[in-house]
Amino acid sequence: MDTGSQVCNLVWSKNVNELVSTHGYSQNQIIVWRYPTMSKLATLTGHTYRVLYLAISPDGQTIVTGAGDETLRFWNVFPSPKSQCLSIRL
């Protein structure tokens, strides 16, 4: 799978069949992919340098990224199955 930029990290969702990749040169972005089709679901931007670090929260809903621009960014990308059901009922 050609991502068009350096792949720095990969993490699997605990809640859905998706994964996240972080990238360096030339895009400095985070991409959420559907598995197994590997189709892009979202591209998250905001870092200005390589996204070197990636971790997922214990509940599996939030990721945190760290980059060469000396920032941490928190992203709520994986809703829990329970919150998905609640949002559908509303």
C-alpha positions as CSV (number, residue, x, y, z in Angstrom):
1,M,0.0,0.0,0.0
2,D,1.6,3.2,-1.1
3,T,0.8,6.0,1.4
4,G,2.7,8.8,-0.4
5,S,4.8,9.6,2.7
6,Q,7.0,8.0,5.4
7,V,5.1,5.6,7.7
8,C,6.3,6.2,11.3
9,N,3.7,4.2,13.4
10,L,0.7,1.8,13.1
11,V,-1.9,1.1,15.7
12,W,-5.1,-1.1,15.6
13,S,-8.4,0.0,16.9
14,K,-9.8,-2.0,19.8
15,N,-13.4,-1.2,18.9
16,V,-13.7,-1.4,15.1
17,N,-11.9,-2.9,12.1
18,E,-9.7,0.1,11.5
19,L,-6.1,1.2,12.0
20,V,-4.2,4.4,12.2
21,S,-0.9,5.3,10.6
22,T,1.3,8.3,11.3
23,H,3.5,9.8,8.7
24,G,6.5,12.0,8.2
25,Y,7.9,13.5,5.1
26,S,6.2,14.8,3.1
27,Q,2.7,15.0,4.6
28,N,3.2,15.0,8.4
29,Q,-0.3,13.5,8.9
30,I,-2.4,10.8,10.6
31,I,-4.5,8.5,8.5
32,V,-7.4,6.3,9.6
33,W,-7.8,3.2,7.4
34,R,-10.7,0.7,7.1
35,Y,-9.4,-2.9,7.4
36,P,-9.2,-5.2,5.3
37,T,-10.0,-3.0,2.3
38,M,-7.3,-0.4,3.4
39,S,-9.5,2.5,2.2
40,K,-8.9,5.9,3.8
41,L,-11.5,7.0,6.2
42,A,-10.0,10.2,7.5
43,T,-6.8,12.3,7.2
44,L,-5.9,14.2,10.3
45,T,-3.6,17.2,9.9
46,G,-2.2,19.7,12.3
47,H,1.4,18.7,13.0
48,T,4.1,20.6,11.1
49,Y,6.8,18.0,11.4
50,R,7.0,14.2,11.3
51,V,4.5,12.4,13.5
52,L,7.0,10.3,15.4
53,Y,4.9,8.9,18.3
54,L,1.5,7.3,18.5
55,A,-0.4,5.7,21.4
56,I,-4.0,4.6,22.0
57,S,-5.9,5.2,25.2
58,P,-6.9,2.2,27.4
59,D,-10.6,2.5,26.4
60,G,-9.5,2.5,22.7
61,Q,-11.3,5.7,21.8
62,T,-8.6,8.3,21.8
63,I,-5.1,8.4,20.2
64,V,-2.4,10.8,21.1
65,T,0.4,11.8,18.6
66,G,3.7,13.5,19.2
67,A,5.7,15.2,16.5
68,G,9.0,16.9,15.8
69,D,7.1,20.2,16.1
70,E,7.2,19.6,19.9
71,T,3.4,19.2,20.2
72,L,1.1,16.5,21.4
73,R,-2.3,16.2,19.8
74,F,-5.3,14.2,21.1
75,W,-7.8,12.8,18.6
76,N,-11.1,11.0,19.5
77,V,-11.2,8.7,16.5
78,F,-12.6,5.4,17.7
79,P,-16.0,5.6,19.4
80,S,-16.9,2.8,21.7
81,P,-19.5,0.4,20.6
82,K,-21.8,1.6,23.4
83,S,-21.5,5.3,22.3
84,Q,-22.2,4.3,18.7
85,C,-25.5,2.8,19.8
86,L,-26.4,5.8,21.8
87,S,-25.7,8.2,18.9
88,I,-27.9,6.1,16.6
89,R,-30.8,6.3,19.0
90,L,-30.7,10.1,19.4
